Amino acid sequence: MIFGWEPRALGLVNFIITLVAITIVFVLLLMVFLKVIRRNFGYIFMGVSYGLILLSVIFYLIPAMIVLCMFFSACLSAFFFANLGDLRSFIANPFKRTSAKSTNFGVEKIYDREALYAQIESAVLQLSKTRTGALITFEKNTSLREIMKNGVPVHAPVSSELLVTIFYPGTRLHDGAVVVHGNEIIAASVFFTPTTKPFAGKYGSRHRAAIGVSEVSDSVTVVVSEETGRISIATNGELNRVDQSNFLRSFETYMADSEPEE
């Protein structure tokens, strides 16, 4: 007897196995939700769906169970489709820990951070003023070694003049992104997989590439629009516009969110 009711068509053993199987499936899906969806509505939806399906099994309401399962599957597909970028990151590395130590490229560990950020600010503002398209990614705890394989190794100290020269139209390295680790430019002409997220506004290839790399890593990417000269910063799958007058403060804030471990 369960709540004063005995399953008719299902034997007690099969009934218990069914409940356990449903619970295991929902727990596994919830683990994926924790990594991918990260929205309260998703958790509420999972909880309500689990409760309704569980009730339909307990009271052996087969038609209701079928309808609920179909509805749940359709909604689940919609959730994951709307979060393809996060899902792609999870599939690529389901056991990724943001606290993992970054790969050591031999860069100098102790450097003048204030002077480095001043060089970056000078380069970005100059690129913005001349409307020179640019994509600069700052590696943090997640290694971008595999992604950088399609680029050109540079291994040079960060300087405003070098960054501006790299992105000057007509140069061999101006297409793609520059990847910076610590105070060193590791590679240039690196091409990222663009995001597949749908956006309401118009986003060019640079902006989509910036969002794409931020979906699979904890990097910070600065984008300068070639058409308007506007500056944006991409992190955690999001792109935020930054004013020229407030760039340095915003950049420092994004970088401080998760400094690379020494």
N, C-alpha and C positions, 0 to 999 in steps of 0.2 A: 504493500500500500504506500502511495505517495500523496500526501495531503488528503488522505481518505479516498484516494482513487487508484485503481489498479490498471496499468496499461493493458488494453485488450489485445491489439494485434501484435504488439511488441512484447517479447519476453523480457523479464526483468533484467537479465544480463545484457541483452541487446539494447535495452532502454538506457542502461547506465553507460554502455559503450558509446551510444549516440550522444549522450550529454557530454561525456568526456571529450569526444572528438570535436564537437562544436566548440567547447571551451578552449581546446588547444588551438584550433584554427583562429579563433578570435584573439587569443593571446598573441599568436604570431603576427597577425595583422596589426594588432595594437603596437607591437614592437616596431613594425615598419612605419606606422603612423608617427611614433615618437621621433623617428629619424627623418622622415620625409615631410609630413604634413605640417606638424608643429602649430596647429590651430585648435583652439578650444572647441569650435564647432565640430571638428572631426572626432574628438573624443566623445562628445555628447552623442553624435550620430552612432558611433560604435557601441556605446553603452545601451542606447535605446534599441538598436537593432538586435543586439545580443539578448536583451530581455524579452523582446517580442518573439524572436525565433525560439528561445528557450521555452516560453509559455506554450507556443504552438506544438512543440514536441511533447511537453508534459501532458497536455490535454489532447494530444493526438489529432490536431486540426490540420490534416494533410493539405487541403486547398489553401488555407491561410499560410502554411509553411512554404508552399511552392511560390505563392505570390510574394511573400516577404523575402525569400531567397533571391528571386528575380530582381526585385526592387533594390535590395542591398547590393547585388552584383553590379547593377547599372550605376548606382550612386558611387560605388567604390571605383569603378572605371573612370567616372567623371572626375573624382577627386585626384586620381593619379595622373590623368591627362592634363589637369590644370596645374600639376606640379611636376612636369616632366624633367625639369632641370634638377630639382632636388632628388628625384627618383634615379636619374642618371648618375648622380654623385654617389647615392647609396649603393647602387648595383656595382659601380666601379670599385668601391671600397667600403663594404658594409661594416667593417670593424675599425674604421678610421677613428682615431682619437685626436681631438684638437690639441691635446697637450703633448703629442708626440714631438720629439726633438727634430729640428730641421736638419737637412743634410748640410754638412760642412763643405763649402766650396773653397776653403782656404782663404776666405776673406779675413780682414783684420777685425778682431772681436771688439777691440776698444777703439772708439773713434769719436770725434766731436759731432754729436748728433745735431746740435744747433747749427753748426756750420754746414753739415750735410743737407739739412732741411732748407737752409737758405739758398743753397745751390739749386735744389729742386724747385723751390718757389720761383727763383729768377728764371729758370728754363721754362717752366709752365706759363708764367705770365708773358714771357716773350713770344712763346708759341701761340698763345691766345691772342696777343696783340696783332701778330702777323697772319692770323688765321691759318696756321700750319697744323694740319691734322697730326695728332700724336696719341700714342697708347703706351703708357708706362706702368708696368706691374711690379709691385713690391712684394717679394716672397717673404712669408712669415714662417709659421710652424709647419705648414704643408709643403713638402718638396715638389717643385715643378720640374724636376730633372727630366722626366719622361716627355713632358710637353715641349721642353726646350730643345729636344733632339732635332726638330725641324728648323731651328734657327741657326744663326751664325755666332759662334763663340766670340766674345769680346774681351772679358776679363780686364776691365780698365776701371780706375777710380771714377766715381760719379762727379761730373762737373757740368755746370750750366752750358758751357760752350760745346762740350761733346754731345750732350743730349740734343741741343738745337741743331747741330751739324748732322746728326744721324737722321733726324726727321725732315731735313731740308729736301724739298721736292727735287727729284732727279738723282738723288744719291742712291747707291745700291741697297742701302739698308732701311730706306724710309718707310717701306711697306711693312706691315706687321707691328709687333710690340717689342719694346725693350723690357727685359726682365732684370730687376735690381735685387741683389741680396746683400743686406747690410749696407756698406758704403761702396759696393762694387757693382758695375754693370756686367752681368754674367753673359748675356746674349742679346742679340738684336735680330730683327726680322723674324720674330717668332709668331706663328699663326695659331690662334686659339680656336677651338670649336665653338661657334656662336650658340647663344641660348635658343631654345625652342619655345620659350614662353611667349604667349600672345600679349601684346602691349597695345594700349589705346592710341598712343602717340606715334610719331614717326621716329624710328631708331635706325641709324645707319649701321654698316658692317662693323665699324670700330666699337660702337656702343654695345652691339649684340655680342661681340667677342669679349668685351670687358665683363659683361654680365655673365657670359658663359664660363669664364675662368673663375669668377667669384662663386659660382655654383659648385664647383668641384674642389675648391681650396679656400683657405682663410686669407688669401692675398688681398691687397688693396691696389686697385687699378685706377690711375688718373687718365681721363680721356679729354682730349681737346678736339672740338669739332672743326673740321676743315671749312664748313660752310659758314658758320656763325662765330667761331672762336670761343664758344661757350665751354666752360670747364665742368666736368662731372667726375664723380668718384663712385666706383662700383665696389660693393662689399656684400657678402652673404646673399648673392642673387638679386640685389637691389641696386638701382642707379640713382644717385642724387646730384642735382645741380649745385654748384658751388660758385659764389660770387668771387670775383678777382680780389676784392678788398679783404675777403675773409678766407682766402684759400689756405694760407699757412695754418691758421688756427683749426680749420676743419680737417686738414691733412694730419696734423699732429694728433687730433682726437681719434681719427680712424686708425692710425698706426698704434696708438697707445692702448686700444681695445684689447690687443693680444700681441704683445711684443715677442719676438723670437726668443726662445730660451738659449742662453749661452752655454 
